[in-house]
């Protein structure tokens, strides 16, 4: 991959033959409020600019094929890219594959992207973990779809909204605590009678409960870094970032 501000520098010890990337908002063709490396075709940006940005992404990553873009709906469906002759058309919030050259990709602008790889590099996946999908089981479904013992998987948690900026109501807290009383520790009360939620902490807990303990990342806040990251909570209208993983 080329060295560029359009890609987030991160250190994840991937298996041989597996590569991953996370985009920033820098270095693209889009105009405000999508400035400038917006990869979302569903946020009101010019289709020509989105196409130019996606073409640049393929060039930066050295991908010969288009990543398997999904229609994300904050659900728990996992697309198996090995079962589709036209990957990238599914309505789903996660994808898995064993195929070389077929990139799993998730778009975010505050929700948590989670990338997966088996230790032997034979299976990879990506999941979109906003609070609704996370509470409903998108990570559990993705791990099940990978078909690899959780202890043989590694995961990376990408940039997302962090607790200082993620105020939620009691309904969000209840969605997690109802099935796991110990999840309460990831919600801190604030002075407005609401809660500051730790999305990354909740995701780590659910992965660890599955038996997956090789977990990296999770230190970036999309809201707190307007130079590099889009944030729906901060800006309302804006672009989308992408987390990708593929086998070479």
C-alpha positions as a Markdown table, in Angstrom:
| # | Residue | x | y | z |
|---|---|---|---|---|
| 1 | Unk | 0.0 | 0.0 | 0.0 |
| 2 | Unk | 1.1 | 3.6 | -0.7 |
| 3 | Unk | 2.0 | 5.9 | 2.2 |
| 4 | Unk | -0.6 | 8.5 | 2.3 |
| 5 | Unk | -2.7 | 10.6 | 4.7 |
| 6 | Unk | -5.8 | 8.9 | 3.1 |
| 7 | Unk | -5.0 | 5.7 | 5.1 |
| 8 | Unk | -4.8 | 5.5 | 8.9 |
| 9 | Unk | -1.4 | 4.2 | 10.1 |
| 10 | Unk | -2.1 | 1.3 | 12.5 |
| 11 | Unk | -0.1 | -1.6 | 13.8 |
| 12 | Unk | -1.9 | -4.9 | 13.6 |
| 13 | Unk | 0.1 | -8.1 | 13.3 |
| 14 | Unk | -1.8 | -9.8 | 10.5 |
| 15 | Unk | -1.2 | -13.4 | 9.3 |
| 16 | Unk | 0.8 | -13.9 | 6.2 |
| 17 | Unk | -1.2 | -13.2 | 3.1 |
| 18 | Unk | -3.7 | -10.9 | 4.8 |
| 19 | Unk | -3.9 | -7.2 | 4.6 |
| 20 | Unk | -6.1 | -4.5 | 6.1 |
| 21 | Unk | -6.7 | -0.8 | 5.9 |
| 22 | Unk | -8.8 | 2.0 | 7.3 |
| 23 | Unk | -9.4 | 5.2 | 5.4 |
| 24 | Unk | -9.4 | 8.8 | 6.6 |
| 25 | Unk | -11.3 | 11.7 | 5.1 |
| 26 | Unk | -8.2 | 13.2 | 3.5 |
| 27 | Unk | -7.1 | 13.3 | -0.1 |
| 28 | Unk | -10.3 | 12.7 | -2.0 |
| 29 | Unk | -12.4 | 14.4 | -4.7 |
| 30 | Unk | -15.5 | 15.3 | -2.7 |
| 31 | Unk | -16.6 | 18.8 | -1.8 |
| 32 | Unk | -18.0 | 19.9 | 1.6 |
| 33 | Unk | -19.7 | 18.6 | 3.6 |
| 34 | Unk | -18.3 | 15.3 | 2.2 |
| 35 | Unk | -14.8 | 16.6 | 2.0 |
| 36 | Unk | -12.9 | 14.9 | 0.8 |
| 37 | Unk | -12.3 | 11.1 | 0.7 |
| 38 | Unk | -15.9 | 10.1 | 1.1 |
| 39 | Unk | -16.6 | 6.5 | 0.1 |
| 40 | Unk | -20.3 | 6.4 | 0.8 |
| 41 | Unk | -22.7 | 6.4 | -2.2 |
| 42 | Unk | -25.8 | 6.8 | 0.0 |
| 43 | Unk | -25.1 | 10.1 | 1.8 |
| 44 | Unk | -25.9 | 12.7 | -0.9 |
| 45 | Unk | -22.5 | 13.2 | -2.4 |
| 46 | Unk | -21.9 | 13.4 | -6.1 |
| 47 | Unk | -21.8 | 9.9 | -7.7 |
| 48 | Unk | -18.9 | 11.0 | -9.8 |
| 49 | Unk | -16.9 | 12.1 | -6.7 |
| 50 | Unk | -17.7 | 8.8 | -4.9 |
| 51 | Unk | -16.7 | 6.8 | -8.0 |
| 52 | Unk | -13.4 | 8.8 | -8.2 |
| 53 | Unk | -12.7 | 8.2 | -4.5 |
| 54 | Unk | -13.4 | 4.4 | -4.8 |
| 55 | Unk | -11.1 | 4.2 | -7.8 |
| 56 | Unk | -8.4 | 5.9 | -5.8 |
| 57 | Unk | -9.0 | 3.5 | -2.9 |
| 58 | Unk | -8.4 | 0.5 | -5.2 |
| 59 | Unk | -5.2 | 2.2 | -6.5 |
| 60 | Unk | -3.9 | 2.9 | -3.0 |
| 61 | Unk | -4.5 | -0.6 | -1.8 |
| 62 | Unk | -3.5 | -2.4 | -5.1 |
| 63 | Unk | -6.9 | -4.1 | -5.4 |
| 64 | Unk | -7.8 | -5.4 | -8.9 |
| 65 | Unk | -11.5 | -5.9 | -8.0 |
| 66 | Unk | -14.0 | -3.6 | -6.4 |
| 67 | Unk | -14.4 | -4.2 | -2.6 |
| 68 | Unk | -17.6 | -5.9 | -1.6 |
| 69 | Unk | -19.6 | -2.8 | -0.6 |
| 70 | Unk | -22.7 | -3.7 | 1.4 |
| 71 | Unk | -26.0 | -2.0 | 2.0 |
| 72 | Unk | -25.8 | -1.6 | 5.7 |
| 73 | Unk | -28.9 | -1.4 | 7.8 |
| 74 | Unk | -27.7 | -1.7 | 11.5 |
| 75 | Unk | -28.7 | -5.3 | 11.5 |
| 76 | Unk | -27.0 | -8.7 | 12.1 |
| 77 | Unk | -27.0 | -10.3 | 8.6 |
| 78 | Unk | -23.6 | -11.7 | 7.4 |
| 79 | Unk | -22.9 | -11.9 | 3.7 |
| 80 | Unk | -20.8 | -14.9 | 2.7 |
| 81 | Unk | -18.9 | -13.5 | -0.3 |
| 82 | Unk | -17.9 | -17.0 | -1.4 |
| 83 | Unk | -21.5 | -17.9 | -2.1 |
| 84 | Unk | -22.2 | -14.9 | -4.4 |
| 85 | Unk | -21.1 | -14.4 | -8.0 |
| 86 | Unk | -21.7 | -10.7 | -7.7 |
| 87 | Unk | -20.3 | -9.8 | -4.2 |
| 88 | Unk | -21.1 | -6.3 | -3.0 |
| 89 | Unk | -24.8 | -6.2 | -3.6 |
| 90 | Unk | -26.0 | -7.7 | -0.3 |
| 91 | Unk | -28.1 | -6.0 | 2.4 |
| 92 | Unk | -26.0 | -6.9 | 5.4 |
| 93 | Unk | -23.8 | -5.5 | 8.2 |
| 94 | Unk | -21.0 | -8.0 | 7.9 |
| 95 | Unk | -19.2 | -10.2 | 5.4 |
| 96 | Unk | -16.8 | -13.1 | 5.4 |
| 97 | Unk | -14.7 | -14.8 | 2.8 |
| 98 | Unk | -11.9 | -17.3 | 2.0 |
| 99 | Unk | -11.3 | -16.0 | -1.5 |
| 100 | Unk | -8.1 | -14.2 | -2.4 |
| 101 | Unk | -8.5 | -10.7 | -3.8 |
| 102 | Unk | -12.1 | -10.2 | -2.5 |
| 103 | Unk | -12.1 | -7.4 | 0.0 |
| 104 | Unk | -14.6 | -7.3 | 2.9 |
| 105 | Unk | -15.4 | -3.7 | 3.6 |
| 106 | Unk | -17.5 | -1.8 | 6.2 |
| 107 | Unk | -18.4 | 1.9 | 6.1 |
| 108 | Unk | -18.7 | 3.9 | 9.2 |
| 109 | Unk | -18.9 | 7.5 | 10.6 |
| 110 | Unk | -19.0 | 6.8 | 14.4 |
| 111 | Unk | -20.1 | 3.1 | 14.5 |
| 112 | Unk | -17.4 | 0.6 | 15.3 |
| 113 | Unk | -15.8 | -1.4 | 12.5 |
| 114 | Unk | -14.5 | -4.8 | 13.5 |
| 115 | Unk | -12.1 | -6.8 | 11.2 |
| 116 | Unk | -11.4 | -10.5 | 11.7 |
| 117 | Unk | -8.7 | -12.9 | 10.5 |
| 118 | Unk | -8.0 | -16.5 | 11.3 |
| 119 | Unk | -4.5 | -17.1 | 12.6 |
| 120 | Unk | -3.7 | -19.2 | 9.5 |
| 121 | Unk | -5.0 | -16.4 | 7.2 |
| 122 | Unk | -7.5 | -18.7 | 5.5 |
| 123 | Unk | -10.7 | -16.8 | 6.7 |
| 124 | Unk | -11.4 | -13.1 | 7.0 |
| 125 | Unk | -14.4 | -10.9 | 7.8 |
| 126 | Unk | -15.6 | -7.5 | 8.6 |
| 127 | Unk | -18.5 | -6.3 | 10.8 |
| 128 | Unk | -20.4 | -3.0 | 11.3 |
| 129 | Unk | -21.1 | -2.7 | 15.0 |
| 130 | Unk | -23.3 | 0.3 | 15.7 |
| 131 | Unk | -25.0 | 0.0 | 19.1 |
| 132 | Unk | -28.2 | -1.6 | 17.5 |
| 133 | Unk | -26.3 | -4.3 | 15.6 |
| 134 | Unk | -23.9 | -4.9 | 18.5 |
| 135 | Unk | -26.7 | -5.4 | 21.0 |
| 136 | Unk | -28.5 | -7.7 | 18.5 |
| 137 | Unk | -25.5 | -10.0 | 17.9 |
| 138 | Unk | -23.7 | -8.9 | 14.7 |
| 139 | Unk | -20.3 | -9.9 | 16.2 |
| 140 | Unk | -21.6 | -13.3 | 17.3 |
| 141 | Unk | -23.1 | -13.9 | 13.9 |
| 142 | Unk | -19.9 | -12.9 | 12.1 |
| 143 | Unk | -17.8 | -15.2 | 14.3 |
| 144 | Unk | -20.2 | -18.0 | 13.6 |
| 145 | Unk | -20.1 | -17.4 | 9.9 |
| 146 | Unk | -16.3 | -17.5 | 9.9 |
| 147 | Unk | -16.5 | -21.1 | 11.1 |
| 148 | Unk | -13.3 | -20.8 | 13.0 |
| 149 | Unk | -12.8 | -21.5 | 16.7 |
| 150 | Unk | -12.8 | -18.1 | 18.4 |
| 151 | Unk | -9.4 | -18.9 | 20.0 |
| 152 | Unk | -8.0 | -19.1 | 16.5 |
| 153 | Unk | -9.3 | -15.7 | 15.5 |
| 154 | Unk | -7.8 | -12.2 | 15.9 |
| 155 | Unk | -9.9 | -9.0 | 15.7 |
| 156 | Unk | -9.1 | -5.3 | 15.2 |
| 157 | Unk | -11.4 | -2.5 | 16.4 |
| 158 | Unk | -11.3 | 0.6 | 14.3 |
| 159 | Unk | -12.0 | 4.3 | 15.0 |
| 160 | Unk | -15.5 | 4.9 | 16.5 |
| 161 | Unk | -17.3 | 7.2 | 18.8 |
| 162 | Unk | -15.8 | 7.0 | 22.3 |
| 163 | Unk | -17.5 | 7.4 | 25.7 |
| 164 | Unk | -16.8 | 11.1 | 26.2 |
| 165 | Unk | -18.9 | 11.9 | 23.1 |
| 166 | Unk | -21.4 | 9.0 | 23.1 |
| 167 | Unk | -24.4 | 10.1 | 25.2 |
| 168 | Unk | -27.3 | 7.7 | 25.0 |
| 169 | Unk | -30.7 | 7.2 | 26.6 |
| 170 | Unk | -31.8 | 4.4 | 28.9 |
| 171 | Unk | -33.2 | 2.4 | 26.0 |
| 172 | Unk | -29.6 | 1.8 | 24.7 |
| 173 | Unk | -28.3 | 0.8 | 28.1 |
| 174 | Unk | -31.3 | -1.6 | 28.6 |
| 175 | Unk | -30.6 | -3.2 | 25.2 |
| 176 | Unk | -27.3 | -4.4 | 26.5 |
| 177 | Unk | -28.0 | -4.9 | 30.2 |
| 178 | Unk | -31.1 | -7.0 | 29.7 |
| 179 | Unk | -29.0 | -9.8 | 28.3 |
| 180 | Unk | -25.9 | -9.1 | 30.3 |
| 181 | Unk | -26.1 | -7.3 | 33.7 |
| 182 | Unk | -22.4 | -6.9 | 33.8 |
| 183 | Unk | -22.6 | -4.7 | 30.6 |
| 184 | Unk | -23.8 | -1.9 | 33.0 |
| 185 | Unk | -20.2 | -1.0 | 33.8 |
| 186 | Unk | -19.8 | 0.3 | 30.2 |
| 187 | Unk | -22.4 | 3.0 | 30.9 |
| 188 | Unk | -21.6 | 6.0 | 33.1 |
| 189 | Unk | -24.4 | 8.3 | 34.3 |
| 190 | Unk | -24.0 | 12.0 | 33.3 |
| 191 | Unk | -25.5 | 15.2 | 34.8 |
| 192 | Unk | -28.4 | 15.2 | 32.2 |
| 193 | Unk | -29.9 | 12.0 | 33.5 |
| 194 | Unk | -28.5 | 10.0 | 30.5 |
| 195 | Unk | -25.5 | 7.8 | 30.0 |
| 196 | Unk | -22.0 | 7.9 | 28.4 |
| 197 | Unk | -21.6 | 4.6 | 26.6 |
| 198 | Unk | -18.4 | 2.7 | 25.8 |
| 199 | Unk | -19.1 | 1.1 | 22.5 |
| 200 | Unk | -15.5 | -0.3 | 22.2 |
| 201 | Unk | -15.7 | -1.8 | 25.7 |
| 202 | Unk | -19.0 | -3.4 | 24.9 |
| 203 | Unk | -17.6 | -4.9 | 21.8 |
| 204 | Unk | -14.5 | -6.3 | 23.5 |
| 205 | Unk | -16.7 | -7.8 | 26.2 |
| 206 | Unk | -18.9 | -9.6 | 23.7 |
| 207 | Unk | -15.8 | -10.9 | 21.7 |
| 208 | Unk | -14.2 | -12.1 | 24.9 |
| 209 | Unk | -17.4 | -13.9 | 25.9 |
| 210 | Unk | -17.1 | -15.8 | 22.7 |
| 211 | Unk | -13.6 | -16.9 | 23.5 |
| 212 | Unk | -11.8 | -14.4 | 21.3 |
| 213 | Unk | -9.0 | -12.7 | 23.2 |
| 214 | Unk | -6.5 | -11.5 | 20.5 |
| 215 | Unk | -8.1 | -8.1 | 20.1 |
| 216 | Unk | -6.2 | -5.0 | 18.8 |
| 217 | Unk | -7.1 | -1.3 | 18.2 |
| 218 | Unk | -10.0 | 0.6 | 19.7 |
| 219 | Unk | -8.1 | 3.8 | 20.6 |
| 220 | Unk | -9.4 | 6.3 | 18.1 |
| 221 | Unk | -12.4 | 8.6 | 18.5 |
| 222 | Unk | -14.1 | 9.7 | 15.3 |
| 223 | Unk | -15.9 | 12.6 | 17.0 |
| 224 | Unk | -12.7 | 14.0 | 18.6 |
| 225 | Unk | -10.6 | 14.0 | 15.4 |
| 226 | Unk | -12.4 | 16.2 | 12.8 |
| 227 | Unk | -9.3 | 16.5 | 10.6 |
| 228 | Unk | -9.1 | 12.8 | 9.9 |
| 229 | Unk | -12.5 | 11.3 | 10.5 |
| 230 | Unk | -16.1 | 11.8 | 9.5 |
| 231 | Unk | -18.6 | 11.8 | 12.4 |
| 232 | Unk | -22.3 | 11.7 | 12.0 |
| 233 | Unk | -22.8 | 12.6 | 15.7 |
| 234 | Unk | -20.5 | 15.7 | 15.3 |
| 235 | Unk | -21.5 | 16.9 | 11.9 |
| 236 | Unk | -24.8 | 15.4 | 10.9 |
| 237 | Unk | -24.3 | 15.5 | 7.1 |
| 238 | Unk | -21.0 | 14.1 | 5.9 |
| 239 | Unk | -19.1 | 11.3 | 4.4 |
| 240 | Unk | -18.2 | 7.7 | 5.3 |
| 241 | Unk | -14.9 | 6.0 | 6.2 |
| 242 | Unk | -14.1 | 2.4 | 5.3 |
| 243 | Unk | -12.4 | -0.5 | 7.0 |
| 244 | Unk | -11.2 | -3.2 | 4.7 |
| 245 | Unk | -9.6 | -6.6 | 4.9 |
| 246 | Unk | -8.5 | -8.9 | 2.1 |
| 247 | Unk | -6.4 | -11.9 | 1.2 |
| 248 | Unk | -3.7 | -11.5 | -1.3 |
